[in-house]
Amino acid sequence: MTTPPLYIMLCSADRDKIQMAGMAASVGAVSDRKVHLFVSMGAIKAFKTGLPASDRYQPSPFSKELQSAGVPDPLELLKQGKMLGEMQVHACSMVIDVLGWEMESLEEGLFDGVMGLTKFLSDAEQGQLITL
Amino acid sequence: MSERKTIDARGSFCPGPLMELIAALKLVQIGDEIEILSTDKGTVNDVPEWVAKVGHEMGEITEKGDHWSVVVKKAK
């Protein structure tokens, strides 16, 4: 039986949630499972190109512990997942429009394009959807 | 002739050791083994689960004081 694709809707800029998105997406992708990550709302700000890691994520209940322990950076996990497995990452078209951003505004080497919510949710009917 | 390569992932947190193992497996030949050294407690469960899912072969899992040695053989 083929494993259904994993769809992750990431809306929060909290370090905790972006960390979990990076872990779930990368592990899913390297486990012979198609992963689709949709980045929307405040989460998109963590993916702005050129930000230092210290400014990228919002404080959250576990962010200090994650930072001090030196866990893998979530964006690096996503890049590893894309490199080693099958993962697509799309930015929500609405938040890109609201911010007046272009694809060039986003972290290089991570995004496959911009997508609308309707298309993402329609695609997600084929698999398992996680919202963070 | 098969070879064994050791990856020292001690100090790396989940899913770091697994990702390092997978990256290493991409670079070796079928039949070769990767030994991953890890202090991450999840490694001893996560790696066998991943190996069973994707179709490689598990080798020995050995506790070595403050870390584990987990051996995986590339099967495809």
N, CA and C atoms of all chains as a GROMACS GRO file, in nm:
protein
  624
    1MET      N    1   0.084  -0.119   0.000
    1MET     CA    2   0.000   0.000   0.000
    1MET      C    3   0.088   0.125   0.000
    2THR      N    4   0.055   0.220  -0.086
    2THR     CA    5   0.132   0.344  -0.092
    2THR      C    6   0.091   0.435   0.024
    3THR      N    7   0.190   0.492   0.089
    3THR     CA    8   0.161   0.584   0.199
    3THR      C    9   0.100   0.713   0.142
    4PRO      N   10  -0.011   0.759   0.198
    4PRO     CA   11  -0.070   0.883   0.146
    4PRO      C   12   0.023   1.001   0.171
    5PRO      N   13   0.020   1.101   0.082
    5PRO     CA   14   0.106   1.217   0.101
    5PRO      C   15   0.075   1.289   0.232
    6LEU      N   16   0.176   1.361   0.281
    6LEU     CA   17   0.159   1.440   0.403
    6LEU      C   18   0.151   1.588   0.363
    7TYR      N   19   0.044   1.651   0.404
    7TYR     CA   20   0.023   1.793   0.376
    7TYR      C   21   0.036   1.870   0.507
    8ILE      N   22   0.123   1.970   0.509
    8ILE     CA   23   0.144   2.050   0.630
    8ILE      C   24   0.111   2.195   0.600
    9MET      N   25   0.017   2.248   0.677
    9MET     CA   26  -0.017   2.390   0.665
    9MET      C   27   0.046   2.462   0.783
   10LEU      N   28   0.148   2.543   0.755
   10LEU     CA   29   0.221   2.613   0.860
   10LEU      C   30   0.178   2.759   0.862
   11CYS      N   31   0.120   2.801   0.973
   11CYS     CA   32   0.069   2.938   0.984
   11CYS      C   33   0.141   3.019   1.092
   12SER      N   34   0.204   2.952   1.185
   12SER     CA   35   0.264   3.021   1.300
   12SER      C   36   0.413   3.048   1.279
   13ALA      N   37   0.456   3.165   1.328
   13ALA     CA   38   0.599   3.198   1.322
   13ALA      C   39   0.671   3.151   1.449
   14ASP      N   40   0.599   3.088   1.542
   14ASP     CA   41   0.662   3.039   1.666
   14ASP      C   42   0.770   2.935   1.633
   15ARG      N   43   0.881   2.945   1.702
   15ARG     CA   44   0.990   2.850   1.680
   15ARG      C   45   0.944   2.706   1.702
   16ASP      N   46   0.863   2.684   1.807
   16ASP     CA   47   0.817   2.548   1.836
   16ASP      C   48   0.749   2.486   1.713
   17LYS      N   49   0.659   2.563   1.654
   17LYS     CA   50   0.578   2.509   1.546
   17LYS      C   51   0.656   2.496   1.416
   18ILE      N   52   0.744   2.592   1.391
   18ILE     CA   53   0.828   2.581   1.270
   18ILE      C   54   0.926   2.465   1.285
   19GLN      N   55   0.975   2.445   1.410
   19GLN     CA   56   1.064   2.331   1.434
   19GLN      C   57   0.992   2.199   1.403
   20MET      N   58   0.868   2.186   1.452
   20MET     CA   59   0.794   2.063   1.428
   20MET      C   60   0.762   2.046   1.280
   21ALA      N   61   0.731   2.158   1.213
   21ALA     CA   62   0.706   2.149   1.068
   21ALA      C   63   0.831   2.099   0.996
   22GLY      N   64   0.946   2.152   1.035
   22GLY     CA   65   1.072   2.110   0.972
   22GLY      C   66   1.102   1.964   0.999
   23MET      N   67   1.078   1.919   1.122
   23MET     CA   68   1.103   1.779   1.158
   23MET      C   69   1.007   1.686   1.084
   24ALA      N   70   0.878   1.718   1.089
   24ALA     CA   71   0.779   1.629   1.027
   24ALA      C   72   0.796   1.624   0.875
   25ALA      N   73   0.821   1.740   0.816
   25ALA     CA   74   0.834   1.744   0.670
   25ALA      C   75   0.960   1.670   0.624
   26SER      N   76   1.071   1.691   0.694
   26SER     CA   77   1.195   1.628   0.648
   26SER      C   78   1.193   1.477   0.672
   27VAL      N   79   1.145   1.435   0.788
   27VAL     CA   80   1.140   1.290   0.815
   27VAL      C   81   1.040   1.223   0.720
   28GLY      N   82   0.926   1.287   0.697
   28GLY     CA   83   0.830   1.231   0.602
   28GLY      C   84   0.889   1.216   0.464
   29ALA      N   85   0.957   1.320   0.418
   29ALA     CA   86   1.011   1.319   0.281
   29ALA      C   87   1.118   1.212   0.262
   30VAL      N   88   1.198   1.187   0.366
   30VAL     CA   89   1.304   1.086   0.350
   30VAL      C   90   1.252   0.945   0.378
   31SER      N   91   1.124   0.934   0.411
   31SER     CA   92   1.065   0.802   0.438
   31SER      C   93   0.973   0.758   0.324
   32ASP      N   94   1.013   0.792   0.205
   32ASP     CA   95   0.939   0.752   0.084
   32ASP      C   96   0.795   0.802   0.086
   33ARG      N   97   0.776   0.922   0.139
   33ARG     CA   98   0.643   0.981   0.146
   33ARG      C   99   0.647   1.121   0.085
   34LYS      N  100   0.554   1.150  -0.005
   34LYS     CA  101   0.548   1.284  -0.062
   34LYS      C  102   0.500   1.382   0.044
   35VAL      N  103   0.569   1.494   0.053
   35VAL     CA  104   0.534   1.596   0.152
   35VAL      C  105   0.508   1.728   0.080
   36HIS      N  106   0.400   1.793   0.120
   36HIS     CA  107   0.366   1.925   0.065
   36HIS      C  108   0.353   2.022   0.183
   37LEU      N  109   0.437   2.124   0.183
   37LEU     CA  110   0.431   2.225   0.290
   37LEU      C  111   0.376   2.354   0.232
   38PHE      N  112   0.275   2.408   0.300
   38PHE     CA  113   0.210   2.532   0.259
   38PHE      C  114   0.233   2.633   0.370
   39VAL      N  115   0.302   2.742   0.338
   39VAL     CA  116   0.340   2.840   0.440
   39VAL      C  117   0.252   2.964   0.427
   40SER      N  118   0.180   2.997   0.534
   40SER     CA  119   0.087   3.109   0.527
   40SER      C  120   0.097   3.194   0.655
   41MET      N  121   0.017   3.299   0.658
   41MET     CA  122   0.006   3.391   0.772
   41MET      C  123   0.145   3.432   0.825
   42GLY      N  124   0.158   3.446   0.957
   42GLY     CA  125   0.283   3.498   1.012
   42GLY      C  126   0.404   3.409   0.989
   43ALA      N  127   0.379   3.282   0.960
   43ALA     CA  128   0.492   3.190   0.937
   43ALA      C  129   0.578   3.235   0.821
   44ILE      N  130   0.518   3.304   0.724
   44ILE     CA  131   0.593   3.340   0.603
   44ILE      C  132   0.710   3.433   0.639
   45LYS      N  133   0.694   3.511   0.747
   45LYS     CA  134   0.801   3.606   0.783
   45LYS      C  135   0.930   3.535   0.824
   46ALA      N  136   0.917   3.411   0.871
   46ALA     CA  137   1.037   3.335   0.908
   46ALA      C  138   1.115   3.289   0.786
   47PHE      N  139   1.052   3.299   0.670
   47PHE     CA  140   1.114   3.248   0.547
   47PHE      C  141   1.166   3.361   0.458
   48LYS      N  142   1.170   3.484   0.515
   48LYS     CA  143   1.222   3.597   0.438
   48LYS      C  144   1.370   3.577   0.412
   49THR      N  145   1.412   3.603   0.293
   49THR     CA  146   1.552   3.580   0.258
   49THR      C  147   1.644   3.674   0.336
   50GLY      N  148   1.760   3.626   0.372
   50GLY     CA  149   1.863   3.708   0.432
   50GLY      C  150   1.856   3.730   0.581
   51LEU      N  151   1.755   3.676   0.646
   51LEU     CA  152   1.743   3.694   0.791
   51LEU      C  153   1.845   3.607   0.865
   52PRO      N  154   1.910   3.661   0.969
   52PRO     CA  155   1.992   3.574   1.054
   52PRO      C  156   1.901   3.482   1.136
   53ALA      N  157   1.949   3.364   1.169
   53ALA     CA  158   1.867   3.266   1.240
   53ALA      C  159   1.812   3.322   1.371
   54SER      N  160   1.889   3.410   1.433
   54SER     CA  161   1.846   3.466   1.562
   54SER      C  162   1.721   3.555   1.549
   55ASP      N  163   1.698   3.610   1.430
   55ASP     CA  164   1.583   3.698   1.409
   55ASP      C  165   1.469   3.630   1.334
   56ARG      N  166   1.489   3.506   1.298
   56ARG     CA  167   1.397   3.441   1.206
   56ARG      C  168   1.269   3.391   1.273
   57TYR      N  169   1.280   3.346   1.397
   57TYR     CA  170   1.166   3.280   1.461
   57TYR      C  171   1.116   3.358   1.581
   58GLN      N  172   0.987   3.349   1.606
   58GLN     CA  173   0.927   3.417   1.720
   58GLN      C  174   0.945   3.333   1.846
   59PRO      N  175   0.963   3.400   1.960
   59PRO     CA  176   0.975   3.326   2.087
   59PRO      C  177   0.849   3.242   2.112
   60SER      N  178   0.868   3.126   2.170
   60SER     CA  179   0.758   3.034   2.197
   60SER      C  180   0.794   2.954   2.322
   61PRO      N  181   0.701   2.876   2.376
   61PRO     CA  182   0.726   2.812   2.507
   61PRO      C  183   0.856   2.731   2.516
   62PHE      N  184   0.902   2.677   2.403
   62PHE     CA  185   1.020   2.589   2.407
   62PHE      C  186   1.136   2.646   2.326
   63SER      N  187   1.123   2.771   2.281
   63SER     CA  188   1.224   2.824   2.188
   63SER      C  189   1.361   2.842   2.253
   64LYS      N  190   1.363   2.884   2.379
   64LYS     CA  191   1.494   2.904   2.445
   64LYS      C  192   1.568   2.772   2.458
   65GLU      N  193   1.494   2.668   2.497
   65GLU     CA  194   1.557   2.536   2.513
   65GLU      C  195   1.608   2.483   2.378
   66LEU      N  196   1.528   2.503   2.274
   66LEU     CA  197   1.570   2.458   2.140
   66LEU      C  198   1.697   2.531   2.097
   67GLN      N  199   1.698   2.662   2.122
   67GLN     CA  200   1.812   2.744   2.081
   67GLN      C  201   1.938   2.705   2.156
   68SER      N  202   1.926   2.691   2.289
   68SER     CA  203   2.046   2.664   2.369
   68SER      C  204   2.098   2.523   2.348
   69ALA      N  205   2.008   2.429   2.318
   69ALA     CA  206   2.053   2.292   2.294
   69ALA      C  207   2.120   2.278   2.158
   70GLY      N  208   2.090   2.369   2.067
   70GLY     CA  209   2.150   2.362   1.934
   70GLY      C  210   2.086   2.258   1.845
   71VAL      N  211   1.954   2.247   1.853
   71VAL     CA  212   1.884   2.153   1.764
   71VAL      C  213   1.896   2.201   1.619
   72PRO      N  214   1.877   2.111   1.523
   72PRO     CA  215   1.891   2.152   1.383
   72PRO      C  216   1.797   2.268   1.349
   73ASP      N  217   1.846   2.365   1.271
   73ASP     CA  218   1.763   2.477   1.228
   73ASP      C  219   1.650   2.426   1.137
   74PRO      N  220   1.526   2.469   1.162
   74PRO     CA  221   1.414   2.416   1.084
   74PRO      C  222   1.426   2.438   0.933
   75LEU      N  223   1.477   2.554   0.892
   75LEU     CA  224   1.488   2.578   0.748
   75LEU      C  225   1.593   2.486   0.686
   76GLU      N  226   1.698   2.458   0.762
   76GLU     CA  227   1.799   2.364   0.713
   76GLU      C  228   1.741   2.223   0.704
   77LEU      N  229   1.656   2.186   0.801
   77LEU     CA  230   1.589   2.055   0.794
   77LEU      C  231   1.504   2.045   0.668
   78LEU      N  232   1.431   2.153   0.638
   78LEU     CA  233   1.346   2.151   0.518
   78LEU      C  234   1.432   2.138   0.392
   79LYS      N  235   1.544   2.207   0.388
   79LYS     CA  236   1.632   2.196   0.271
   79LYS      C  237   1.689   2.055   0.257
   80GLN      N  238   1.724   1.993   0.372
   80GLN     CA  239   1.772   1.855   0.368
   80GLN      C  240   1.662   1.762   0.318
   81GLY      N  241   1.539   1.784   0.367
   81GLY     CA  242   1.427   1.701   0.323
   81GLY      C  243   1.404   1.712   0.174
   82LYS      N  244   1.416   1.833   0.121
   82LYS     CA  245   1.398   1.853  -0.024
   82LYS      C  246   1.509   1.784  -0.103
   83MET      N  247   1.629   1.789  -0.047
   83MET     CA  248   1.745   1.732  -0.117
   83MET      C  249   1.741   1.579  -0.115
   84LEU      N  250   1.698   1.522  -0.002
   84LEU     CA  251   1.706   1.376   0.015
   84LEU      C  252   1.576   1.304  -0.014
   85GLY      N  253   1.465   1.376  -0.022
   85GLY     CA  254   1.336   1.313  -0.043
   85GLY      C  255   1.251   1.389  -0.141
   86GLU      N  256   1.120   1.367  -0.132
   86GLU     CA  257   1.028   1.431  -0.225
   86GLU      C  258   0.941   1.530  -0.149
   87MET      N  259   0.976   1.657  -0.156
   87MET     CA  260   0.906   1.761  -0.082
   87MET      C  261   0.883   1.883  -0.170
   88GLN      N  262   0.761   1.934  -0.162
   88GLN     CA  263   0.730   2.060  -0.231
   88GLN      C  264   0.690   2.163  -0.126
   89VAL      N  265   0.736   2.284  -0.145
   89VAL     CA  266   0.706   2.393  -0.052
   89VAL      C  267   0.644   2.507  -0.131
   90HIS      N  268   0.529   2.552  -0.086
   90HIS     CA  269   0.462   2.664  -0.152
   90HIS      C  270   0.428   2.773  -0.052
   91ALA      N  271   0.439   2.896  -0.097
   91ALA     CA  272   0.396   3.011  -0.017
   91ALA      C  273   0.252   3.043  -0.050
   92CYS      N  274   0.176   3.081   0.051
   92CYS     CA  275   0.036   3.118   0.032
   92CYS      C  276   0.030   3.247  -0.051
   93SER      N  277  -0.046   3.243  -0.158
   93SER     CA  278  -0.052   3.359  -0.248
   93SER      C  279  -0.110   3.482  -0.178
   94MET      N  280  -0.202   3.461  -0.086
   94MET     CA  281  -0.264   3.576  -0.017
   94MET      C  282  -0.161   3.652   0.065
   95VAL      N  283  -0.080   3.583   0.145
   95VAL     CA  284   0.015   3.656   0.230
   95VAL      C  285   0.126   3.720   0.147
   96ILE      N  286   0.161   3.657   0.037
   96ILE     CA  287   0.262   3.717  -0.052
   96ILE      C  288   0.208   3.847  -0.109
   97ASP      N  289   0.080   3.846  -0.147
   97ASP     CA  290   0.016   3.968  -0.199
   97ASP      C  291   0.008   4.076  -0.091
   98VAL      N  292  -0.032   4.036   0.030
   98VAL     CA  293  -0.048   4.132   0.139
   98VAL      C  294   0.086   4.202   0.170
   99LEU      N  295   0.193   4.124   0.169
   99LEU     CA  296   0.325   4.179   0.201
   99LEU      C  297   0.390   4.248   0.082
  100GLY      N  298   0.335   4.228  -0.036
  100GLY     CA  299   0.396   4.285  -0.156
  100GLY      C  300   0.528   4.219  -0.192
  101TRP      N  301   0.541   4.091  -0.152
  101TRP     CA  302   0.665   4.018  -0.178
  101TRP      C  303   0.663   3.952  -0.316
  102GLU      N  304   0.782   3.914  -0.361
  102GLU     CA  305   0.800   3.833  -0.482
  102GLU      C  306   0.865   3.702  -0.438
  103MET      N  307   0.879   3.610  -0.529
  103MET     CA  308   0.950   3.485  -0.497
  103MET      C  309   1.092   3.514  -0.446
  104GLU      N  310   1.150   3.620  -0.498
  104GLU     CA  311   1.287   3.656  -0.458
  104GLU      C  312   1.294   3.702  -0.311
  105SER      N  313   1.177   3.734  -0.253
  105SER     CA  314   1.175   3.776  -0.112
  105SER      C  315   1.191   3.657  -0.018
  106LEU      N  316   1.175   3.536  -0.072
  106LEU     CA  317   1.174   3.416   0.011
  106LEU      C  318   1.310   3.347   0.013
  107GLU      N  319   1.334   3.273   0.119
  107GLU     CA  320   1.460   3.198   0.136
  107GLU      C  321   1.491   3.118   0.009
  108GLU      N  322   1.611   3.134  -0.040
  108GLU     CA  323   1.651   3.072  -0.166
  108GLU      C  324   1.661   2.919  -0.153
  109GLY      N  325   1.620   2.851  -0.256
  109GLY     CA  326   1.638   2.706  -0.261
  109GLY      C  327   1.537   2.626  -0.183
  110LEU      N  328   1.428   2.689  -0.144
  110LEU     CA  329   1.331   2.619  -0.061
  110LEU      C  330   1.192   2.612  -0.125
  111PHE      N  331   1.150   2.723  -0.185
  111PHE     CA  332   1.013   2.730  -0.235
  111PHE      C  333   1.003   2.686  -0.382
  112ASP      N  334   0.892   2.613  -0.408
  112ASP     CA  335   0.865   2.571  -0.546
  112ASP      C  336   0.770   2.668  -0.616
  113GLY      N  337   0.711   2.758  -0.540
  113GLY     CA  338   0.622   2.855  -0.601
  113GLY      C  339   0.521   2.908  -0.502
  114VAL      N  340   0.423   2.980  -0.558
  114VAL     CA  341   0.315   3.038  -0.479
  114VAL      C  342   0.188   2.961  -0.513
  115MET      N  343   0.103   2.940  -0.411
  115MET     CA  344  -0.018   2.860  -0.433
  115MET      C  345  -0.134   2.919  -0.354
  116GLY      N  346  -0.253   2.904  -0.405
  116GLY     CA  347  -0.372   2.948  -0.333
  116GLY      C  348  -0.420   2.842  -0.237
  117LEU      N  349  -0.494   2.886  -0.136
  117LEU     CA  350  -0.544   2.794  -0.033
  117LEU      C  351  -0.638   2.689  -0.092
  118THR      N  352  -0.720   2.732  -0.187
  118THR     CA  353  -0.818   2.639  -0.244
  118THR      C  354  -0.749   2.521  -0.311
  119LYS      N  355  -0.645   2.551  -0.387
  119LYS     CA  356  -0.570   2.444  -0.455
  119LYS      C  357  -0.503   2.352  -0.352
  120PHE      N  358  -0.443   2.412  -0.249
  120PHE     CA  359  -0.375   2.331  -0.148
  120PHE      C  360  -0.474   2.238  -0.078
  121LEU      N  361  -0.588   2.293  -0.037
  121LEU     CA  362  -0.685   2.210   0.035
  121LEU      C  363  -0.743   2.102  -0.056
  122SER      N  364  -0.760   2.136  -0.183
  122SER     CA  365  -0.810   2.036  -0.278
  122SER      C  366  -0.710   1.921  -0.291
  123ASP      N  367  -0.582   1.956  -0.306
  123ASP     CA  368  -0.477   1.853  -0.314
  123ASP      C  369  -0.472   1.771  -0.186
  124ALA      N  370  -0.491   1.839  -0.072
  124ALA     CA  371  -0.476   1.773   0.058
  124ALA      C  372  -0.583   1.668   0.084
  125GLU      N  373  -0.690   1.670   0.006
  125GLU     CA  374  -0.794   1.568   0.023
  125GLU      C  375  -0.740   1.427  -0.004
  126GLN      N  376  -0.627   1.421  -0.077
  126GLN     CA  377  -0.570   1.290  -0.110
  126GLN      C  378  -0.482   1.234   0.002
  127GLY      N  379  -0.453   1.316   0.103
  127GLY     CA  380  -0.356   1.269   0.203
  127GLY      C  381  -0.393   1.309   0.344
  128GLN      N  382  -0.292   1.316   0.428
  128GLN     CA  383  -0.310   1.351   0.569
  128GLN      C  384  -0.269   1.497   0.588
  129LEU      N  385  -0.354   1.575   0.651
  129LEU     CA  386  -0.328   1.718   0.669
  129LEU      C  387  -0.296   1.749   0.815
  130ILE      N  388  -0.184   1.818   0.834
  130ILE     CA  389  -0.144   1.866   0.967
  130ILE      C  390  -0.140   2.018   0.961
  131THR      N  391  -0.198   2.083   1.060
  131THR     CA  392  -0.194   2.230   1.067
  131THR      C  393  -0.113   2.273   1.188
  132LEU      N  394  -0.019   2.363   1.166
  132LEU     CA  395   0.067   2.413   1.275
  132LEU      C  396   0.065   2.565   1.277
  133MET      N  397   3.379  -0.574  -0.277
  133MET     CA  398   3.387  -0.599  -0.133
  133MET      C  399   3.317  -0.485  -0.058
  134SER      N  400   3.228  -0.521   0.035
  134SER     CA  401   3.153  -0.418   0.106
  134SER      C  402   3.241  -0.344   0.208
  135GLU      N  403   3.202  -0.220   0.233
  135GLU     CA  404   3.278  -0.138   0.326
  135GLU      C  405   3.187  -0.083   0.435
  136ARG      N  406   3.247  -0.042   0.543
  136ARG     CA  407   3.170   0.021   0.651
  136ARG      C  408   3.226   0.160   0.677
  137LYS      N  409   3.133   0.257   0.685
  137LYS     CA  410   3.171   0.394   0.716
  137LYS      C  411   3.103   0.434   0.846
  138THR      N  412   3.174   0.504   0.931
  138THR     CA  413   3.117   0.549   1.059
  138THR      C  414   3.088   0.699   1.055
  139ILE      N  415   2.965   0.733   1.094
  139ILE     CA  416   2.923   0.873   1.103
  139ILE      C  417   2.908   0.908   1.251
  140ASP      N  418   2.980   1.007   1.295
  140ASP     CA  419   2.970   1.048   1.435
  140ASP      C  420   2.866   1.160   1.448
  141ALA      N  421   2.746   1.122   1.490
  141ALA     CA  422   2.638   1.220   1.507
  141ALA      C  423   2.611   1.247   1.654
  142ARG      N  424   2.709   1.215   1.739
  142ARG     CA  425   2.690   1.240   1.882
  142ARG      C  426   2.673   1.390   1.907
  143GLY      N  427   2.575   1.424   1.988
  143GLY     CA  428   2.548   1.566   2.016
  143GLY      C  429   2.444   1.625   1.925
  144SER      N  430   2.407   1.553   1.820
  144SER     CA  431   2.305   1.602   1.727
  144SER      C  432   2.167   1.556   1.774
  145PHE      N  433   2.070   1.646   1.765
  145PHE     CA  434   1.935   1.615   1.811
  145PHE      C  435   1.848   1.568   1.696
  146CYS      N  436   1.741   1.496   1.732
  146CYS     CA  437   1.643   1.445   1.636
  146CYS      C  438   1.593   1.556   1.545
  147PRO      N  439   1.583   1.537   1.414
  147PRO     CA  440   1.615   1.414   1.340
  147PRO      C  441   1.755   1.416   1.278
  148GLY      N  442   1.847   1.491   1.341
  148GLY     CA  443   1.982   1.504   1.285
  148GLY      C  444   2.052   1.373   1.254
  149PRO      N  445   2.059   1.278   1.351
  149PRO     CA  446   2.129   1.152   1.321
  149PRO      C  447   2.068   1.075   1.205
  150LEU      N  448   1.934   1.073   1.198
  150LEU     CA  449   1.868   1.003   1.087
  150LEU      C  450   1.902   1.070   0.954
  151MET      N  451   1.897   1.204   0.952
  151MET     CA  452   1.927   1.275   0.827
  151MET      C  453   2.072   1.252   0.784
  152GLU      N  454   2.163   1.247   0.882
  152GLU     CA  455   2.304   1.221   0.848
  152GLU      C  456   2.322   1.079   0.794
  153LEU      N  457   2.248   0.985   0.854
  153LEU     CA  458   2.253   0.847   0.806
  153LEU      C  459   2.204   0.838   0.661
  154ILE      N  460   2.092   0.903   0.633
  154ILE     CA  461   2.033   0.896   0.499
  154ILE      C  462   2.126   0.960   0.396
  155ALA      N  463   2.183   1.075   0.434
  155ALA     CA  464   2.276   1.141   0.341
  155ALA      C  465   2.396   1.051   0.313
  156ALA      N  466   2.445   0.982   0.416
  156ALA     CA  467   2.560   0.894   0.398
  156ALA      C  468   2.524   0.773   0.311
  157LEU      N  469   2.404   0.719   0.331
  157LEU     CA  470   2.362   0.602   0.252
  157LEU      C  471   2.354   0.633   0.103
  158LYS      N  472   2.322   0.759   0.071
  158LYS     CA  473   2.312   0.799  -0.070
  158LYS      C  474   2.447   0.787  -0.141
  159LEU      N  475   2.554   0.795  -0.062
  159LEU     CA  476   2.688   0.806  -0.121
  159LEU      C  477   2.764   0.674  -0.127
  160VAL      N  478   2.705   0.567  -0.069
  160VAL     CA  479   2.777   0.439  -0.068
  160VAL      C  480   2.710   0.338  -0.162
  161GLN      N  481   2.776   0.226  -0.180
  161GLN     CA  482   2.728   0.123  -0.272
  161GLN      C  483   2.634   0.025  -0.199
  162ILE      N  484   2.550  -0.042  -0.276
  162ILE     CA  485   2.465  -0.147  -0.219
  162ILE      C  486   2.554  -0.254  -0.154
  163GLY      N  487   2.519  -0.292  -0.033
  163GLY     CA  488   2.600  -0.388   0.042
  163GLY      C  489   2.692  -0.323   0.144
  164ASP      N  490   2.719  -0.194   0.124
  164ASP     CA  491   2.802  -0.122   0.221
  164ASP      C  492   2.722  -0.094   0.348
  165GLU      N  493   2.794  -0.073   0.458
  165GLU     CA  494   2.728  -0.046   0.587
  165GLU      C  495   2.764   0.093   0.638
  166ILE      N  496   2.668   0.154   0.702
  166ILE     CA  497   2.691   0.280   0.772
  166ILE      C  498   2.669   0.255   0.921
  167GLU      N  499   2.766   0.292   1.002
  167GLU     CA  500   2.750   0.289   1.147
  167GLU      C  501   2.729   0.433   1.192
  168ILE      N  502   2.618   0.456   1.260
  168ILE     CA  503   2.590   0.591   1.309
  168ILE      C  504   2.606   0.590   1.461
  169LEU      N  505   2.686   0.684   1.510
  169LEU     CA  506   2.703   0.700   1.655
  169LEU      C  507   2.614   0.814   1.699
  170SER      N  508   2.529   0.789   1.799
  170SER     CA  509   2.429   0.888   1.836
  170SER      C  510   2.406   0.893   1.987
  171THR      N  511   2.387   1.013   2.038
  171THR     CA  512   2.346   1.031   2.177
  171THR      C  513   2.196   1.058   2.185
  172ASP      N  514   2.130   1.071   2.071
  172ASP     CA  515   1.986   1.098   2.067
  172ASP      C  516   1.910   0.969   2.100
  173LYS      N  517   1.830   0.975   2.208
  173LYS     CA  518   1.763   0.853   2.255
  173LYS      C  519   1.664   0.797   2.153
  174GLY      N  520   1.612   0.881   2.065
  174GLY     CA  521   1.515   0.833   1.966
  174GLY      C  522   1.577   0.752   1.854
  175THR      N  523   1.708   0.764   1.838
  175THR     CA  524   1.773   0.699   1.725
  175THR      C  525   1.752   0.548   1.723
  176VAL      N  526   1.757   0.484   1.842
  176VAL     CA  527   1.748   0.338   1.846
  176VAL      C  528   1.609   0.288   1.805
  177ASN      N  529   1.510   0.374   1.810
  177ASN     CA  530   1.377   0.336   1.762
  177ASN      C  531   1.352   0.390   1.621
  178ASP      N  532   1.394   0.514   1.599
  178ASP     CA  533   1.363   0.580   1.472
  178ASP      C  534   1.435   0.515   1.353
  179VAL      N  535   1.561   0.481   1.373
  179VAL     CA  536   1.637   0.425   1.260
  179VAL      C  537   1.581   0.289   1.215
  180PRO      N  538   1.555   0.194   1.309
  180PRO     CA  539   1.495   0.067   1.263
  180PRO      C  540   1.360   0.086   1.195
  181GLU      N  541   1.281   0.181   1.244
  181GLU     CA  542   1.151   0.208   1.182
  181GLU      C  543   1.170   0.258   1.039
  182TRP      N  544   1.264   0.351   1.022
  182TRP     CA  545   1.289   0.406   0.889
  182TRP      C  546   1.346   0.298   0.796
  183VAL      N  547   1.438   0.219   0.848
  183VAL     CA  548   1.500   0.113   0.766
  183VAL      C  549   1.394   0.013   0.717
  184ALA      N  550   1.302  -0.025   0.807
  184ALA     CA  551   1.197  -0.120   0.769
  184ALA      C  552   1.105  -0.058   0.663
  185LYS      N  553   1.081   0.070   0.675
  185LYS     CA  554   0.988   0.137   0.581
  185LYS      C  555   1.048   0.149   0.442
  186VAL      N  556   1.175   0.184   0.434
  186VAL     CA  557   1.232   0.211   0.301
  186VAL      C  558   1.306   0.091   0.242
  187GLY      N  559   1.328  -0.015   0.321
  187GLY     CA  560   1.380  -0.138   0.262
  187GLY      C  561   1.530  -0.159   0.266
  188HIS      N  562   1.597  -0.103   0.365
  188HIS     CA  563   1.737  -0.139   0.386
  188HIS      C  564   1.744  -0.252   0.491
  189GLU      N  565   1.863  -0.283   0.540
  189GLU     CA  566   1.876  -0.390   0.639
  189GLU      C  567   1.940  -0.338   0.766
  190MET      N  568   1.881  -0.377   0.880
  190MET     CA  569   1.937  -0.336   1.008
  190MET      C  570   2.054  -0.427   1.046
  191GLY      N  571   2.157  -0.365   1.102
  191GLY     CA  572   2.265  -0.440   1.162
  191GLY      C  573   2.252  -0.433   1.313
  192GLU      N  574   2.364  -0.437   1.381
  192GLU     CA  575   2.362  -0.437   1.527
  192GLU      C  576   2.331  -0.299   1.585
  193ILE      N  577   2.261  -0.300   1.698
  193ILE     CA  578   2.244  -0.178   1.778
  193ILE      C  579   2.315  -0.205   1.910
  194THR      N  580   2.414  -0.124   1.942
  194THR     CA  581   2.495  -0.148   2.061
  194THR      C  582   2.501  -0.023   2.148
  195GLU      N  583   2.471  -0.041   2.276
  195GLU     CA  584   2.486   0.071   2.368
  195GLU      C  585   2.632   0.077   2.411
  196LYS      N  586   2.691   0.196   2.395
  196LYS     CA  587   2.833   0.212   2.427
  196LYS      C  588   2.849   0.324   2.529
  197GLY      N  589   2.806   0.297   2.651
  197GLY     CA  590   2.820   0.397   2.756
  197GLY      C  591   2.723   0.512   2.736
  198ASP      N  592   2.776   0.625   2.689
  198ASP     CA  593   2.693   0.745   2.677
  198ASP      C  594   2.633   0.762   2.538
  199HIS      N  595   2.648   0.663   2.452
  199HIS     CA  596   2.589   0.675   2.318
  199HIS      C  597   2.558   0.537   2.260
  200TRP      N  598   2.494   0.536   2.145
  200TRP     CA  599   2.460   0.412   2.077
  200TRP      C  600   2.531   0.404   1.943
  201SER      N  601   2.560   0.282   1.905
  201SER     CA  602   2.610   0.253   1.771
  201SER      C  603   2.500   0.176   1.698
  202VAL      N  604   2.459   0.229   1.585
  202VAL     CA  605   2.352   0.167   1.506
  202VAL      C  606   2.405   0.144   1.364
  203VAL      N  607   2.398   0.018   1.320
  203VAL     CA  608   2.453  -0.017   1.189
  203VAL      C  609   2.341  -0.048   1.091
  204VAL      N  610   2.351   0.013   0.972
  204VAL     CA  611   2.253  -0.009   0.866
  204VAL      C  612   2.327  -0.050   0.739
  205LYS      N  613   2.273  -0.154   0.673
  205LYS     CA  614   2.331  -0.201   0.547
  205LYS      C  615   2.246  -0.152   0.431
  206LYS      N  616   2.309  -0.090   0.332
  206LYS     CA  617   2.236  -0.041   0.216
  206LYS      C  618   2.192  -0.160   0.130
  207ALA      N  619   2.061  -0.170   0.108
  207ALA     CA  620   2.009  -0.289   0.039
  207ALA      C  621   1.947  -0.257  -0.097
  208LYS      N  622   1.942  -0.130  -0.134
  208LYS     CA  623   1.880  -0.099  -0.264
  208LYS      C  624   1.938   0.030  -0.319
   0.00000   0.00000   0.00000
